[in-house]
Amino acid sequence: MFNCVGRASAGGLIIKRIQEVSASFGSASTTDTATITAIDAANSIVIPMGSSVAVGGVSAEALFRVEITNTTTITATRGAGPSTVTTWNAIVIEFEPSVIDSIQTGTINVVTSTTDTISAVSAKAMVFHLGTETDTSTSQQNSVRVDLASSTTVRGIRDSSLNNAVVGYAVVDPR
């Protein structure tokens, strides 16, 4: 595990710590966890950084979303029906508490364009895509994105409505 402690500027935000995470889903497992060095979960986000599927797997098995479970645990989730081992990677970014007004996370079950309501954020707020899980290998499933539709609405958009997909998001509102 890579663990960087210190201060670095990232778009005006001050980062306290960055941790790299790598773990593997079992061949039939839809969830997996990884242990990290303790963080302040209220001031942290986790971002997926890709995966690799064992030989014989389908592309949907490489899709996953991540979330902070508690101060020392990251959980990754992929769709139903996996049959191969998949290694997943993510980074955890912990911000200095003095630079964050709020971090709000959630999931959206995307049909064609589905929204989720959040507490109001400022015009400076940024939305992060925390990954997608799906139970199909249809290539359109890879075309899911999230954006801030308004100061109180996160929108999940998918180019096709063939099957459901669940997308994770984090909205970071800096001071």
N, C-alpha and C positions, 0 to 999 in steps of 0.2 A: 504494500500500500504506500503510495506517495502521500506525504503529509507536509504541506507548506504552512509555516506559521510566520506571521509578520503582517506588514501593511503594504498593500499595493493599490494603485489607483485603477479603477475600472469604470470608465464613464462617469466620473465624479463620485462614485461610491467608494467607500473604504472597506477593503476586504480584510477580515481578521485571520481567516484560515481557509485553505483549500485542501480537500482530501480526495484522493482518487480511490475508486472502489471497483473491484472486479470479482465476480462470483459466477456460479453456474446453476442454471435450472437443471434438475434431474430430468430424465427422458420423458416422464409422464407428468411432471410437476408444472403447475400454473403459477406458483409463487415461490420466491426465494428471498432470503434475507442475507445481509452482510453487516458485520459489526464494524463500527468506526470509533475513532477517538471522540469522547463526549463533546457535544456542541450545545449552543443555545439554540434550540429548535425554532424559537420565535423569530430569530434573526438569520435563518439559514434556508437555502433551497438546495435541491438535488436535481441535476440535469443528466439525462441519459447521454451516453457517449458511444453508442453502437454495440453491436453484438456479433457473434459468429456462431453459426449453426453447424452441428456435426453433419457429416456426409449422410445424405438420405433425407435430410430435413427439407421442409418447404419454407418459402420466404416469410409466411405469416408467423412462423415460429421465432423469427428474428425480431419481430416487433414486440416491444415491451414498454411499460410505463413504470416510473419510480416515484416513491414518496418517502418522506421522513416519518418513521413509525414512532420513534422516541429519541432521546438525546444520544443514543449509541447504536441505533438500528436503522438501516435503510431496507425497504421492501420493494422488490421488483415483481411485477405481475404481467403475465402474457395470457393470450386467449385460450379458449378451450381446445382440447384435442391434440396437444403436442405429443410427439413421439420420439424426439431426439434431444440429446443434451445440447444446451445453448449457453454459451458464456456471454454474460452481459457486463457492461462497463458504465460507470457514471462518475460524476464529480460532485462533491458537496462543497458549496460556497457558504461560508459563515461571514456575515457582515458585522462590522462594529455596530453595537446597539445605538450609538449616537447618530447614525446616518439613516436609519430606517424608521419610517412612520408605521408601516404595516407590511406584512407578507400574508397573503391569502392564497390558499391552495384548494384545489378541488378536481373533480372529474366531470366530464360531459359525455353522455351517451349520444354520439352524433348520428343523426339520420341523414339529413341533407344540410341543415344549418340549425343547430340547437344552441340555446343560451343557458347561462347560469348567472344568478344574481349574486353580487358581492356587495360589501359595504363600500360606500363612495370613496373613490381615490382621486388624487390630484392629476393634473395634466402631465406631470412628470412620471407617472406610473408606467411600468414596463411589464409586459406579459411574457412568460417563458413557457415553451412547449415542453412538457415533462414526459413525452412519449405516448405511444398508441398501442393498445392491445386489440386484437381481433381474432376471430375464429375461422378466417378464410384466407386463402392465398391469392385472392384477387388483387391485381396490381393497384387498382384504384384505392385500396385501403391505405396505401403508402402516402396518399395525397391528402392527409388531414392536417389542418392548421388551426391555430387559435389567434384571436385578436381581441382587443378591447373595443366593443361596439359602442360603449358609453362609459361614463365614470362608475356605473353600477352594474355593467353587464359584460361578461366574457362570452365570446361566441366561438363555437367549434364549427368548422366548415370542412366538408368533404366533397370532392369532385364527383362522386358517384353515390347513389343511394341503394346499391345492390345489397349490402349487408351492414349490420351494426358495427360500430367501432367505439371504443372508450378512449378518450384522450385526457391526459392529465395536464394541469396548468398551475402556474404560480404567478400571482400579480405582486410585484415588488413596488411599493410606493416610498421613494426616498424623501427625506426631510428637505 
